[in-house]
Amino acid sequence: MTRLVVVSAGLSNPSSTRLLADRLAAATSEALAEATVTQVELRDLAHQLTDHLLTGFPGPELAAAIAAVRDADGLVVVTPVFSASYSGLFKTFFDVLEPGTLDGTPVLVAATAGTARHSLVLEHALRPLFAYLRAVVVPTGVFAATEDFASPDLEQRITRAAGELAALVGKVSPADAAGSPLRRTVDDELAEPTPFEELLRRASAG
């Protein structure tokens, strides 16, 4: 069973960030056919994140969230845009992860904002962050301004991004089943990229 973890950094309840996260999770689960989905709502962990920064020790709920991310086969991460970048709460969560936690982990990045003027946050903020953390970011990021939630174009982007994430995490080779590492690292992908035809085959099979 594929383990999918969805990290959402919305501050309001309900929030457009959580709404987008839920739609991405549903689309990815559908593409994978069989998946367990764990939701990590950072709003509920804000105090424990602050305590962790000050003490170096996570509270029980934060420790469980960190463990879920560490063991995930794939991540969906969604942040609201504040001051033209990801939120401080979002960044703090990834700051407290141990080095190497996300090595080779497939990640779908997404963001919400009140205006389309912030759409480049995916490229100038989120992709560099997860490249630094040595995750494998899927080609299609998903940005949703307020007006986008009523647009069919958003659903198309969600479906495409979910399919790309499913293609990366949906298949396990015989070597993986025998106990080898489940993930290809960034270096593996650069040295021997997965052929595009293979990605399409996996997505169709999912």
N, C-alpha and C positions, 0 to 999 in steps of 0.2 A: 504494500500500500504506500503510495506516494504521500510524503508529509509536506503539506503546503502551509506556510505561516504568513499571515497578513498583518503587517505593522501599519497602524493608522495613527496619525498625530493630530487629529482634529481636536479643537478645544471646546466647541459648543456641543450640546446634546439636545437634539440630533445635529449632525454636521454634514456638510456636503462632502467633506473628506472621507468620512465613514461611508457615506452613500456610494462614492466612487470605489472605495475599497471593497465594499460588498459586491458591487457589480463585477469588478475584476476577479474576485475570488470565485464567484458563481461561474463566470465564463471559463476560467482556468480549470475548475473542477469538472465542468462539462467536457472540456477538451481532453482531460486526462482519463475520464471515465471512472477511475477509482482513485480517490484521494481523501485524506483526512485534512481538515482545515482548522487551524488554530488561529484565533483572532487575538492580537496584542494591541490593546487600546492604551496608548501612552498617556492619555489624559488621566487614567486611573492610577498611573504609576509615577506621576509627577513628584510627589513628596519623597517616594523611595529613591527616585533618581537623584534628587538633591542630596539626600542622606548618603547615598553611595558615593557621590563626588566628594563629600566631606569626610567620610569615614573609611571608604574603600571596601565596604561590605554591603551587599544587596539585601534588601528585605525579601521575605518569602515569595511574594507575588512577582517581584522583579527578577529574582533568581529563576523562577519557573519560566518567565518570558525569555530570559537569556538562554536557558537550556533549550527551549523550543526552537529558537533561532539557530542555535549551534547545531541542532540535530535535523534541521529542515533540509528537504531535498530541493526546495525552491522557495523564494520569498516574493511577496508583493508588498511594496513599500509606498505609502501615500502620505504626502505632507501638504499642509496649507502653505501658501507663499506669504512670508512676512519680510518686508524691507528687501524685496527682489531676490529672496533666497529661501531655502528651507527654514522651518521654524527652529527656534532654540531647543524646544522639547524633542523634536525629531533628531537633531544633531547630538543632543546629550545622550540619547539612548545608544546610538552607535559609537559614541565616545567611550562608553563604559564596557564595551565588548572587549574581551581578551584579544590580543593580536593573533591573527590567523583564523579567527572564528568564521569569517566569510570566504576564506580561500576557495575559489572555484565554485562557489554557490551561485546558481542562476538567480537573477534578480530582475523583476519587472518594476520599473520606476514610474511613479505617477505623482501629479500635483494638482491642486485646486487653487483658484483665485477668483477675485471678483471681476477681473478684466483680462482679456486676451493679451494685453500688453506684457504679461508676465510669462508667456508660454515658453520662452527660451530658458526658463529656470531648469528645465530638464537637461539641457545641454551644458549650461555654464556652471551648474551647481551639483545636480544629482549624479550625473554620469562621472564627473571627476571624483566625487566622494567615493563612489562604489568601485571605481577603478583603483583608487588608492587602497581600498580595503581588499583588493584582489578578488572581487566578485566578478561574475560574468553577466554583464547587463544585456538584456535582450534588445534587438535593434529598435523596436517600436516602443517609445515612451508614450504615456497618456496624460495629456493636460486637459483640464476641464475648467473653463470659466463658467460663471453663473448661467449664462445663456446657453451653454453647450448641453446642459442636461436634457433639454427638449429636442436636441438635434439628432437625426439618425447617423450623422457623421461620427458622433461620439461612440455609438454602439459599434460601428465598423472598426474604429481604432481599438476599442476594448477587445473585440473578437480577434483581431489580428495580433495584438500584443499577447493575449492569453494563449493563442495557438503557438506563438514563438516560445513562450515559457514552457508550455507543455511539451514541445519538441525537444527541449533541452533536458527535462527531468522525467519524461514519461517512459523511457526505455532503460533497462538494465542489462548489460552484456553478461555472458557466461562468466567472464573473469570477475565481474562485480559480484555475481551470485556466489562465487567461490570465496569471497572475503577480501578482494582487492578494494581500494578506495572507490567509493561510489561516484566521485566527482572528477571530471577533468578540470585541471587547474587552468589558469590563464595562460601559463607557459605551454601547456599541452595544446590549447586551442591555437596559439600562435605558431607553434612548431608544426602542427598537423591539423589544420582546420577541418571541421566536419563538412563534407560536400553538401552543397545546397540541395541536391536531389535527395540526399539522405534525410535532411531536415524536413523536406516536403513529405517524404514517405512516412516519417515518424508522426508528423502532424496529422496526416490522413488516417494513420492507424489508430491514433488517440481518439 
